[in-house]
């Protein structure tokens, strides 16, 4: 009976510690999040801005908004389609951010550190996505379109 009790205690202890380790391994440090956001922004520049896809999308979106009043959810769907049309490297990084349940607010707070990564994006763009929400897709879109934060302008 003592052997059975000892075996049960050891087995329970191993089960509990392995569950604790799983939870710890899912947590990511702030530095790792910042690096992931930075890599995502670099890939977004390579995939969307440098290839001209961003400008094409802006023209298309502008045309659709002048033709009819788009709701926030319709705008978000268009943005998600635009982001889904990017390079596989960008998509992999973007999905990693989604797996971390990163909010749009958290993404923008981190991304604002990397204003210098904006390349060839017009500052005349509308500054917010009205009604788009706090999704990660809307936050990526807002970051692309926002004016640089004071002190972060690139020369």
PLY file of the C-alpha trace (Angstrom):
ply
format ascii 1.0
element vertex 155
property float x
property float y
property float z
element edge 154
property int vertex1
property int vertex2
end_header
0.00 0.00 0.00
2.87 2.35 0.82
4.41 1.70 -2.61
1.13 2.54 -4.33
0.79 5.77 -2.33
4.39 6.74 -3.10
3.88 5.98 -6.80
0.68 8.12 -6.85
2.41 11.04 -5.13
5.37 10.96 -7.54
3.09 10.68 -10.57
0.94 13.61 -9.33
4.02 15.74 -8.66
5.36 15.10 -12.17
1.97 15.93 -13.69
1.66 19.19 -11.78
5.21 20.37 -12.56
4.83 19.57 -16.26
1.63 21.65 -16.42
3.38 24.54 -14.72
6.26 24.36 -17.20
3.83 24.43 -20.13
2.29 27.67 -18.87
5.73 29.21 -18.33
6.89 28.27 -21.81
3.90 30.10 -23.34
4.88 33.36 -21.69
7.14 35.61 -23.71
9.29 38.43 -22.40
8.71 42.05 -23.35
12.03 42.08 -25.20
10.96 39.10 -27.29
7.64 40.80 -28.09
9.47 43.94 -29.16
11.76 41.94 -31.42
8.79 40.10 -32.93
6.97 43.39 -33.62
10.12 44.89 -35.15
10.61 41.88 -37.43
6.94 42.06 -38.44
7.28 45.74 -39.37
10.45 45.09 -41.37
8.73 42.30 -43.30
5.66 44.48 -43.85
7.87 47.14 -45.41
9.50 44.56 -47.67
6.22 42.92 -48.64
3.77 45.81 -48.89
5.56 49.15 -49.17
8.60 48.36 -51.29
6.61 46.24 -53.76
3.95 48.91 -54.31
1.12 46.77 -52.92
0.45 49.38 -50.25
-0.08 52.21 -52.77
-2.35 49.99 -54.90
-4.38 49.09 -51.85
-4.68 52.75 -50.84
-6.04 53.65 -54.28
-8.48 50.75 -54.18
-9.64 51.60 -50.66
-9.99 55.27 -51.56
-12.11 54.36 -54.57
-14.33 52.04 -52.53
-14.89 54.66 -49.82
-15.88 57.32 -52.37
-18.30 54.92 -54.08
-20.09 54.08 -50.85
-19.90 54.43 -47.12
-17.97 51.45 -45.75
-18.66 50.29 -42.23
-15.84 49.65 -39.77
-16.21 45.90 -40.15
-16.02 46.18 -43.95
-12.85 48.25 -43.65
-11.37 45.67 -41.26
-12.16 42.87 -43.71
-10.43 44.78 -46.52
-7.40 45.38 -44.30
-7.23 41.71 -43.34
-7.39 40.73 -47.01
-4.58 43.20 -47.76
-2.43 41.81 -44.95
-3.22 38.25 -46.07
-1.80 39.09 -49.50
1.69 39.72 -48.09
4.79 37.53 -48.00
4.77 34.25 -46.13
7.46 35.58 -43.78
5.24 38.51 -42.81
2.24 36.21 -42.35
4.22 33.85 -40.11
5.29 36.75 -37.89
1.78 38.25 -37.88
0.24 34.93 -36.83
2.81 34.63 -34.03
1.59 38.01 -32.74
-2.00 36.80 -32.94
-1.11 33.62 -31.02
0.24 35.84 -28.24
-3.20 37.53 -28.14
-1.49 40.85 -28.73
-4.03 43.67 -28.75
-3.92 46.51 -31.22
-3.08 48.88 -28.39
-0.10 46.79 -27.26
1.11 46.43 -30.85
1.00 50.20 -31.42
2.73 50.91 -28.11
5.63 48.68 -29.16
5.60 49.65 -32.84
5.87 53.37 -32.01
9.47 52.66 -30.98
10.20 51.76 -34.59
8.84 54.79 -36.46
12.11 54.93 -38.40
11.08 51.71 -40.14
8.32 53.47 -42.08
9.61 53.77 -45.60
7.85 55.64 -48.35
4.53 55.94 -46.54
2.73 59.22 -47.03
2.02 61.17 -43.85
-1.06 62.66 -45.54
-2.99 59.45 -44.92
-5.94 59.38 -42.60
-4.66 58.83 -39.08
-7.15 56.31 -37.69
-9.40 53.56 -38.93
-12.81 54.81 -37.88
-14.82 51.98 -36.43
-12.17 49.41 -37.30
-11.67 48.41 -33.70
-8.72 47.30 -31.61
-7.77 44.28 -33.69
-4.19 43.52 -34.56
-4.95 44.04 -38.28
-6.32 47.53 -37.63
-3.33 48.37 -35.45
-0.87 47.34 -38.19
-2.84 49.48 -40.63
-2.92 52.45 -38.24
0.81 52.22 -37.65
1.47 52.39 -41.38
-0.70 55.47 -41.74
0.16 57.47 -38.62
2.48 60.44 -38.56
5.75 59.78 -36.74
5.65 60.37 -33.02
7.38 63.60 -31.92
11.11 63.04 -31.78
10.97 59.94 -34.00
10.92 61.65 -37.37
13.51 60.28 -39.77
15.71 62.73 -41.59
0 1
1 2
2 3
3 4
4 5
5 6
6 7
7 8
8 9
9 10
10 11
11 12
12 13
13 14
14 15
15 16
16 17
17 18
18 19
19 20
20 21
21 22
22 23
23 24
24 25
25 26
26 27
27 28
28 29
29 30
30 31
31 32
32 33
33 34
34 35
35 36
36 37
37 38
38 39
39 40
40 41
41 42
42 43
43 44
44 45
45 46
46 47
47 48
48 49
49 50
50 51
51 52
52 53
53 54
54 55
55 56
56 57
57 58
58 59
59 60
60 61
61 62
62 63
63 64
64 65
65 66
66 67
67 68
68 69
69 70
70 71
71 72
72 73
73 74
74 75
75 76
76 77
77 78
78 79
79 80
80 81
81 82
82 83
83 84
84 85
85 86
86 87
87 88
88 89
89 90
90 91
91 92
92 93
93 94
94 95
95 96
96 97
97 98
98 99
99 100
100 101
101 102
102 103
103 104
104 105
105 106
106 107
107 108
108 109
109 110
110 111
111 112
112 113
113 114
114 115
115 116
116 117
117 118
118 119
119 120
120 121
121 122
122 123
123 124
124 125
125 126
126 127
127 128
128 129
129 130
130 131
131 132
132 133
133 134
134 135
135 136
136 137
137 138
138 139
139 140
140 141
141 142
142 143
143 144
144 145
145 146
146 147
147 148
148 149
149 150
150 151
151 152
152 153
153 154
